[in-house]
Amino acid sequence: MIPSDKQQLHMQIEQNRDALMRHKELKKKQEAARAYRAMRENTAAAPSLAALLLVCIWISLVSGFSILAFGWIFNVFVQATPFFYVSLGTGSSLVLLGSFLAAFRSKTPASVAFGP
């Protein structure tokens, strides 16, 4: 049986509607992929080694002097030398630096707190 002109027209309309819907879905997927790529490119990069070294030195000085101040306030220099307090502060600052490095280098949401 040969379809009439009206039936052919309805079939073409249905085909065009289906093609348009597929095209719209494809556009949505492409836009979502583009937005995801843009988000991935705009995430904060890991800090440079010089910045991490500067943070390490700063934490070492602050913690070392705070431990020295603690010893001075409570007058416990009798048991230990200032070198002991500075080395103790440096060790604690290295632990802090390790935690900062772990947070910076990880891909978990914890590193978002250190972003721009």
C-alpha positions in Angstrom: 0.0 0.0 0.0 1.4 3.4 -1.0 1.1 6.1 1.7 -0.7 9.2 0.7 0.8 12.7 0.7 -0.8 13.4 4.0 0.7 10.3 5.6 4.1 11.0 4.1 4.0 14.5 5.5 3.0 13.2 9.0 5.9 10.6 8.9 8.4 13.3 7.9 7.1 15.6 10.7 7.6 12.7 13.2 11.1 12.0 11.9 12.0 15.7 12.1 10.6 15.9 15.6 12.7 12.9 16.7 15.8 14.3 15.1 15.2 17.6 16.8 14.8 16.0 20.2 18.0 13.9 19.7 19.8 17.1 18.6 18.6 19.0 21.7 19.7 16.1 24.0 23.1 16.1 22.3 23.4 19.9 22.8 22.6 19.5 26.5 25.2 16.8 26.9 27.8 18.8 25.1 27.1 21.9 27.2 27.3 19.8 30.4 30.7 18.4 29.3 31.9 21.9 28.4 30.9 23.2 31.8 32.6 20.3 33.6 35.8 20.9 31.6 35.7 24.6 32.4 35.2 23.8 36.1 38.2 21.3 36.1 40.4 23.9 34.4 39.5 26.7 36.8 40.3 24.7 40.0 43.2 25.9 42.1 46.6 24.5 41.2 48.9 23.1 43.8 51.2 25.7 45.3 54.8 26.0 44.2 57.7 24.4 46.0 59.0 27.9 47.0 55.7 28.8 48.6 55.6 25.6 50.6 59.2 26.2 51.7 58.3 29.7 52.8 55.3 28.3 54.7 57.6 25.7 56.4 60.2 28.4 57.4 57.4 30.7 58.7 55.8 27.9 60.7 59.2 26.8 62.1 60.0 30.3 63.3 56.6 30.9 64.8 56.4 27.6 66.6 60.1 27.8 67.7 59.6 31.2 69.2 56.3 30.3 70.8 57.9 27.3 72.5 60.8 29.5 73.5 58.3 32.0 75.0 56.6 29.2 76.8 59.9 28.1 78.3 60.7 31.7 79.3 57.3 32.3 80.9 57.3 29.1 82.9 61.0 29.3 83.6 61.8 25.7 82.5 65.1 26.5 80.9 66.7 24.6 83.7 65.9 21.3 82.2 66.5 22.1 78.5 68.5 24.5 76.3 66.9 26.9 73.8 68.2 24.7 71.0 65.9 21.9 72.3 62.8 24.2 72.0 63.7 25.4 68.5 64.3 21.8 67.3 61.0 20.8 68.9 59.2 23.7 67.2 60.8 22.7 63.9 59.7 19.1 64.2 56.1 20.2 65.0 56.2 22.5 62.1 57.3 19.7 59.8 54.3 17.7 60.9 52.1 20.7 60.2 53.7 21.1 56.8 53.1 17.4 56.0 49.4 17.9 56.8 49.3 21.0 54.5 51.0 19.0 51.7 48.5 16.2 52.1 45.6 18.6 51.9 47.1 20.5 48.9 48.0 17.4 46.9 44.9 15.4 47.5 41.9 15.6 45.1 39.4 15.4 48.0 37.1 18.3 48.9 39.4 19.1 51.9 41.8 20.8 49.4 39.0 23.2 48.4 39.5 25.1 51.7 42.9 26.2 50.6 41.7 27.4 47.1 41.6 31.0 45.8 
